[in-house]
Amino acid sequence: MAPHNAIPSLAEAKPYPVWLDARLTVPPAARLVDDVKCDLAIVGGGFVGLWTALLARERWPEASIVVLEAKQCGGEASGRNGGFCAPSISHGVSNALKRWPAEAEKLIRLGRENLDAFEVDLQRYGMDAAFERSGKLNVATQPWQVDGLRSMQRNYQRFGIDCEFLKGGALKSRIDSPVYIAGVFEPNYALLNPVKMISELRRVCIAHGVELFENSPVTALREDGTHQVLETELGTVKAAKIILATNIAPPLLGSLKSKVIPVYDYALATQPLDHAQMREIGWVGRYGIADSGNQFHYLRKTEDNRILWGGYDAIYHFGSRRDEALTQRPDSFVTLARQFQFAFPALAGISFSHAWGGIIDTSARTTMFCGTSSKGRVAYALGFTGQGVSASRFAALTMLDLIEGKSTERTQLAMTSTAPFPFPPEPLRYLGVSLAQRSLAREDLTGKRDWLLKGFDALGIGFDS
């Protein structure tokens, strides 16, 4: 791959997500400094936590609801992602068929219904999250990936999902790149601005009487008779019910420590592009795009017509490190810039305005899971593996069902109610992840799945996209 001018193109890149440039300046919520008591306490002010608070308010109009956020809402994974809002709760149709064949049809239906309800909620509460239901183009870069797209098309047709297979001129009319050789376009897919989404959820929750405390990290969870107590540095919250929506932060329940690992993902955003530049690469619509590799790229347009280009490098650090400094990785930024210039030579002179990273809460089967502890008084959801923008709403509903003691279609799903295969302790964890990633990279080059990946498949373990 020619080096082009990747390093100079990054010279002025700001070290934070592009979404933060349009963030409305709001004063942080108060820090918890006293002891409070409530009906429901939620730990975490990201997508999962805020959706839970809002949907809990709908269920229990008179309940006292408290949200505790360690920093400011949206400062972690919820504000750092690409804003792809999928009609899926199972990391896609193929993953549902592969891991949950007996309930795949139900998972696919529930995922589509969830996206519909997501959009209705945005409209009902007047939330401006730059939501665009403009579709997604899945593209192949290798001949064997074309077979995978054909399989995707067949699966979509089986479940009545609208899609179109594209090659040649039909593909070039959607995206014109020397690296893409085929595609499947699905119109029922959405994009949004994740920081605006968080800001709007936060605003609506506060407007509906949810008590929010920011800069209030929870240090411990303990029982006190029939109540649960959350401890912070300066105050405590005693609650009848607790929801843990902490994503990849070190879990408050010891039983969850081996269920997910922190994997760092990186992204770039270009300077704003004009319509002529977009026409040069055939990208005239507002749909998102993702390629088909295990080490895959995702790309989309922002509201001001930048291209967000992310993915490929997925970095796990020994000991499950979660250092803020790791969200900046120059080697990954240079790799992404080179790959962008190779994919779009007509834009090789474009510079990047932003370069950032974030953590994905990765489970060993690529789907979220839920559960309870303390005799059903504490519920949790995690393991979204990069697909949490829309699935966070479904997880919120599932956790509310669980702490209410309801048996519903959501709680009866094997996907949500069974824990994933645990990650081993170090150094086996680092070794296993490294070997799996090496095998996945080899499969991207050869199209062949080796013995290690086949063994993982047999155990229901997944590290693929």
N, C-alpha and C positions, 0 to 999 in steps of 0.2 A: 504494500500500500504506500503510495507516494506521501511524503510528509506534508506537502503543501505548506501552509503557513499557520499551523495549529497554534503554536506558542504565541506568536504576535496577536492572533485573533482573541486571545484570552487576557490581554494586557490590562484592559479596563473593566474586566468582569467584577461585579460586586459580589462579595462572599455571603450572599443570603438569597432566599427564594424570590423570584421575580414577583410573586404575589404580594409581597410586603410593600412594594412601591405604592400600591393603591389602597393600602390598609387605612381605614379611618382611624384617626387618633382618638382613642377613648381612654379616660383615666382608668387605671387598674381598680378592680374591686378591692374592698377592704381585706386586710389580712386577719385571719382568725387569731384573736388575742384573749378571748374569754372561753368559758365552757358553755356549750349550747346543747339543746336537746331537740330531736326532731323525729318525725315518723320514718323518713327515708333519707339516708346520706349516700352520696355518690362520690367516689374518689376518681378524679380525672375530669378535666374540662375540654376534652377533644370531641371528635364526632360521636363516639359511643356514649360518653358521659352526658353531653348536652342533649342528644336525642333521647336518652333515657329520662332525663329530667323533664323534657317537654311532654313526652308521651305518658310519663307518670302523672303529670299534672292533669292530662286529659282523663285519666282513669280515676284519679282521686283528687277532685277539685278542692277539697278542704285540707288535704294533707300538708304538713310542713316538710319541705324538701330543701336539702342543703347540698351544694356542690363544692368540693374542695379541689383546688387546682394548685399544683406545686409551683408553677411559674405564672404565665398568663395563658389564657385559653388560646389554643391553636399554635402555641410556640414549638411544639414537637411534631410528631408524624402527621397530624391532621393539617398542619399548615405548610408542609414541605413536599407534598405529593404532587402528581401530575393532574389531579382533578378528573380522572376517568371514572365515570359513574355508571357501572355496569348493570345490565338487566339480569344479574346473577348473584346468588349467595354462595355458590359452590366453586368459585374460581373457573367458571365457564362450563359449557355443556359437556365437553370431552372429559373434563375432570369429574363431573358428576357421574358420567357413564363408567368411567374407569374405576372410581373408588366407591361409589354408592349405586351400583346398577339396579338394585331392588327398589330404590326410591328416587332414581334419577328423574323420572317424569314429574314427580312431585316437587323435587328441588328446582327443576327448570321452571315449572309453573309459578312456584312461590317467588323465585327470583324476578320474574317478569311482573308479577303483581306488586312486588315490593318497589320496583322502580316507578310503576304507575302511581302508587300511593305516595312515594317520595315527592313526585312532581305535584301531586294534589296538595300535600302539606305545604310546599313552598308557596303555592298560589293562595291557599287558605290563610296563611299567616303573613302574606305579603313579604316574603323573604326574597331579596334580590341577591342571588348567588351567581349571577351570570350563567344560569343553567341553559344549556343548549342541547336539545335532543336531535343531534345532527348526524348520528351514525358513527360507525367505525370501519376502517379498512384494514383487514388482516392480510399481510403480504408475505410472499416467499422469496428468499434469496438463493436457495439451492434447489436442484431438481427434486430431491426427495421430500422437500417441504411442500412441493406442489401436490404430492400425494396426500399429505396431511391436510391441505386446504380442501381437496376433493372430499376427504373423509369428513371434514367440518361441514361442508355443504350438504352431504348426505344426512349427517346427524341433525342439522338445522331443519332440513326438509322433513325428516321423520317426526319432529316435534312442532311442525308448523311455524317455524321461525323464518321470516322473510330474509332472503339473502340473494346475492348475485355473484357468480364466479366470473373473474375477469382475467383476460390475457391480451397481449398485443395492444392494438389501438384502444380497446375498451379500458385496459389498465392505465395506459398513458393519459387518458382523459381524466383519470382520478389522481394519478401521481406519475410523473415522468422522471425515472431515475435509472441509471445503468445497473443498479444492484437488485432491483425488484423485477421478478419474472412472472409473477401471477398474484392474484389477490381474491379475497372474498369480502364483499361489502355487505355489512348488516346495518340497516337503517335505524333499528331500535337500540340505540346506544346514546348515552348522554355524556356531556362534559360540563364542568363547572369550575368556578374559581374557589379553591378550598379555603382561602383566608376569608373571603367574603361569606362563604357558607358558615364558617365558625362564628364570624362576627354577627351574622344574622340570627343564628341559633342562640348565641349568648344574649343578644338584645331581646328576643322573644321570650326566652326563659325568665329573664329578669322582669320583663313586663307582666308576666303571669305569676309573679310571686315566688319564684325560686330564689333562694338566698345563696349567693355566690361569694366564696372567699378565694382570692387568688394569692399567689406567693405564700401558700400555706401547705407545704409538703407534709404528707402523713408519714409518721415515723413508725407507727405500730398499730396493730389491730388486736383487740382483746375482748373477751366476754366479761359482762358484768350482770350476772343473773340472766334475765330474759332479754337484756339489751346488749348491743355491740358498741364498743367504744373505740373511736379513732383518735389517736394521739398526734398532735403536732407540737412544734417547738414551744408554742405559747398558750395553746388552748386545746380543748378536747371537744369531740362531738359524740354524744350518746344517742344512738338511734335504734329504733325497733328493727329496721331492715337496712342492709348495706348492699350497694352495688359497686363492684370493683371494675373500673373502666380505665385501667392504667396502661393498656397497650404493652409496650416493651420495657417499661420501667421495672426495676427489681420488684418482684411480686411480694405482697404482704402475706400471702399464704405460701408456706414452704412447699406444699404439694405441687405448686405450679412452676417451681424453679427449673425443672428439666423439660417443661412442655414446649417452650419456645426459645429461640435464640435471636440475638440482635444481628441483623445483616444490613450493612450500609449500602445504600443505593445513591447514585449521583445523577445530576441533571444540569443542563445548560439552557440558557435562553438567548436568542439572538437579539440584535437591535431590531426595532420595528421595520417591517418590510412593506413595500408598496404592492399594489395589485399586479403591476407589471412583473415584478420579481416573482410573485407567486405563480403567475401564468407561465413563467419560464420553466417551472418544475411541474406544471400541470395541476397544481393544487389550488383549485378555485373555490371549493366548498369549505365548510367549517367542521368537517368530520375529523375524528382522531385516527391515528394510524399506529399499528404495532406489527413488527415482523415476527417470524415464526421460530426463531432460534431458542434454544435453552437460555443462552445469553442474549436476551432480546432487547430491542430498542422500542421505546414508545415516543410518539411525537404528536404534537397538536399545536393549534394556534391559540394565542392568548387574545384577550379582548382588543389589544392595540396592535394585533397582527405580527407579533413575534412568533418564532417557532421555538417551542419547548422541545428539547431533544434529550431524552434520558434513558437510563437503563444500562445494559450490557455488563458493566462491572458490578458484582454483588460480593461485598467483602465482609468476611467474618473474621474477627480479631480474637486471638487466643484469650481464653478466660472470660469470654462474653463481655468484653470491654464496651462501655457506653460513654466514652469521653466526647465532650462537645467538639474538641479539636479534630476528631475523626470525621466530622461532617465536611471538612475541607481536605481533599486529596488531589493534589496537582496532577499526579500520574493519571488518575481516572479522567480528569478534565481534559488533559491533552489527548488521551485515547478517544474520548467522545468527540472532541473537535476534529480530529483526523477522520474519524468515521463519518461525521457529518459532511465534511468536504468531499469525501470519496463518494458518498451517496448522492450529493447534490453539487456537482462541479460548477454548475452555473452560479452557485452562491458561495464559491470558495473564498471570495474576498470579503464576505460578511464577518463582522466581529461579534463577539458574545458580550452581552450586557450583564449577565448573572451566571454564577457557578456555585452550586450548593449540593449538600447531601442530607440524607435523613436516614432514620432507622426503620427497617421493616420487622414487624414481629412475626418471625417465620416459624411455622409449625412443620412437622415432618410429614404432613400430608397436604399442605398448601391450602387448607380450609380452616375457617374459624371453628371454635368449639365453645360450649358453655357448660356451666356446672354450678353446684352450690356447696356450701359447707355450713357448719353451725346449725344443723337441723333445718336447713332451708332458709335461714335468716340472712345469709350472705350469698350473693350470686356474682358470677364473673363471666366475661367473654374475652377471648383473645385468640391469637394465631391467624389473623386475617391475611397475612402473607402478601401484602401489597394490593389487596382487593377489598379494602374496607370502606371506601367512600359511600357506597350505597348499602353494603352489607351491614354497616354500623347501625343503621336504622332497624334492620331485621333482628340484629343481636339485642338491641335495646328492648324490643318487644318480647323476645324470648326470655330475657332475664326478668322482666316484669311478670311474665307468666310464672316463672319459677318461684320467685319470692312470694307470689300470691297463692302458690300451691295449686295452680291450675294445670291440668293435663290438656294440652292443645296440640294442634297439628305441628306447631313449631317445636314444642318440647319433646315430642315423640320421634323426631327425626334422629336417626342414628348418627348423622353428621354432626348435629349440635350436641348430642347427649353422650357421646363417647369420646374419651380423651385420645389424642394422637400418641403415636409411639414416642417414648421419652428419648431425649438426647442423652448420650452417655456422659459421664464426668470427663474433665480434662485429664490427660492429653488426648484421650480417645475421641472426644468431641471434635477437637480441631483437626485431628487426623482424618476422621470420617467425613467431615464437611469438605476438607481439601481434596480427598480422593474422589468424592462425589462430583465436585465441581470440575475436576480434571476430566472425569469421564463424560460429563455433560458437554464440555468444550470439545472433546474428541468426537462426540456424536454430531455436534454442529458441523464439523469438518468432513466427516465420513458418511453420515447418515445411518450409522450402525450403533445399536445399543449394546454395551458390553455386559459382561457377567455381573459386574457390581450393580449396575442400574437394573438389570433384570432381577437380581436378588432383592433389591429394594422394592421393586414392583410387586414381587410375590408377598412381601411383608406389609404392603400397603403404605410404604414410605415413599415420599415424593420430594424431590428437590428441583423438579423441572418447573417451567413457567406455565 
